[in-house]
Structures are given as C-alpha cells and as structure tokens.
C-alpha cells in the first residue's frame, strides 16, 4: 500500500490516549470536517477517489476511526469497495416507485379497467384510454408495499404490470 505515512501513523494507540495528546483542530480543519460530514455517501466516495488520485495512492489507509480507534481497521481495503457502497446507497434510497402497465389479455380488458379505477382517481373514460394506450404509466409515487399489492391484483385479472 502506498501512503505518505501521516495518515496511519500513531493510530495503533487507544482512542482516549490519542485524544489527550492531540491539540484541538484549527478552524479551517473544523470547517472542512463540518462540510465533509454533510456529504452523502456517494459524495464521500467521490472525494475519497479524488484525494487518492491526488496523493498517488492505490488503496485506502487504515481507517482507525471506523473501527472505534483500535487501530486494526480496514487496512488495504481497495477503492472499489467505496464505489460499491455508493451504488448500494443509490439502490437503498429508492422508496417511491412507478407502476407501468406493459400488457394485458384482451378478454380481461373490462376487469383491468375496473381495477385501474380502484387505485386511481380516474373516471371510466380516462381509465379505458389509459389501458388502451398500453404500455402506459398507471401510477407514480407509490410505496413498495402498495406497488406490490397493485401488481398482484392486476396480475390476477390478466395484466402485466412492472414496478420501476
């Protein structure tokens, strides 16, 4: 691992002892910490990547802070792990979905129109037009639980609905 030494030097001591020996950070450093603390996980991954490139590093140094200051942190963790964590965050963030009617059985058209009306505020003509314009967006801003219930109901009447 390529490092300038300052990043991991002295971090093998218990956190309490290390804290006592340190002087308080400058206002500039405190301001940076406040800004960094406000970043999203994706932004932290981007920041880490840029800093590593600038310092000529290929792997992260020991992250003693994440391990409670014990010193046996995540030594040598490759940068790809941070990128994977930011992708997980993006997936985990999605709580609102859209339902899209992809297809339906022609014989079930009337049942499907009735079902569409039951979970939307559409009138008969609007629901009919929506179903006939398949593929079409049925409902937006739906929670995962509600979307799964609607998909099951639509599947039962012969429609294929996907959650996006």
N, C-alpha and C positions, 0 to 999 in steps of 0.2 A: 504494500500500500504506500502510495506516495503522499506525504503530508509535510507540512512545514514544522511540525513538532509542537508548536504553540497550542494547537487545537486539542491535543490529547495529553499534554504534559501536566503532571500533578493531579490528575483526576482519579488516581487509584486510592486516594485518601478518602475517609468517610466524609460525607457532605458537611456535617456540622463543623469539623475541624477546618475544612477548606473555606467555609463561610466566614469563620472567625478571622482567618488570616487575610482575607480579601478586603480591600478598601471599597467603598461604595462606587458604583459606576458613574461615569461623567454624565452630564445632562444629555449630551449627544447620544451616548450609548443607551441611556434610558428612553430617549425618544425613539431610537431605532427599534428597541425591544417592544415598545408600545405599538409601533406600526406593524412589525412582524407578527405580533400576537393577534392583530386584527385580520391577517390574511387567511384566505381559505386554504384547504389542504392542497388544492391544485396550484395555487399561487406559491405556496411554500415549496412544492416540488419544483416549480419553475425557478424560483430563487435559488434553491439548492443546486440545480443543474448549472445555472449561470455562474454561481460562485465557484463550483468545482472546476468548470472550464477555465475561469479566470486564474485560479490557483494551480492549474495543471494537474488536478487530481483525477484519478480514475475510480476511486472508491471512497465511501464516506468514512470519516474518522470514527473513533469510539464515541458513541453518543451516551455519555455518562448521565446526562440529565434525565433521559427517558428511562433509565434503569434505577432511579432513585439515588443516584450519586455513588453507587457502589463500585463503579469502575469496570465491571465486567459487562459492558454494554453490548451494542450491536457492532462489534468490530468487523470491518471488512464487508459490511453489507453493500452489495452493488447498487448503483443508482437505479437500475431497472425496478427495484422494489418500491422506490418512491413513486415512480411513474405508474406502477400497478396500483398503488394505494390511491392515487389521484383518480384512476379510472374507476375503482371501486366506489369512491365517493360520488362520482357522477351518477353511477347506477343507483346507489343508495338514495340519492337525493330525490329521485323521481317518485312523487306521491300522487300526482294528478295525471290521469290518462284520458285518451280519446278513444271512442268506440267507432269502428268503421264497419259498415255492412258491406261485405265483399260479394256475397252471392246468396241466392235462396232458391228453394224449389218452387216452381211456378204454381203448383197445386196448393201451396201453402200461403200464397200472396195475401189473402184476406186475414189470416191468422197473424201474419207478420205485421201487417198494417195496424191491427188492433194492439199487438204487443208494443209496437213503436209508440203508439199513442199513450200507452200505460206509463211509460217512463219519460215521456217528453210532454211539453205543453202544446203540442201541435194539434191542429184540427184534422178532420178526416181527409180533406183535400191535400193539405200540406204533408201529412204522413204518407199518403198514397204517392205523391210526387217524389218524396224522398226515397221511398222504397223502389220506385220505378227507375230512378237515376243511379242505381247500383253500378259501381261501387260509390258509396257516399258516406259522409260523416254523420253518424247517428247522434252522438252526444259528446261534448267536450267538458273537461274539468271534473272528471269522475274519479272517485277514490278507487283503489284497487279492489276492495271488498265489493263495492257497489257494481263495478265493472264486471267482476266475475259472476255475480248474480244475474246481471242482464244477459251476459254471454250464455249462461246456462239456459235461461228462459228462451232466448232466441234460437238456440240450438234445438231445444225441444219442439219448436214449431217449424223447424226446417230451414233456418237461416244460418249462414256462416258469418260470424262477427269476430273481428280481431281487435285486440287492445294495443294501442300504440302510445 
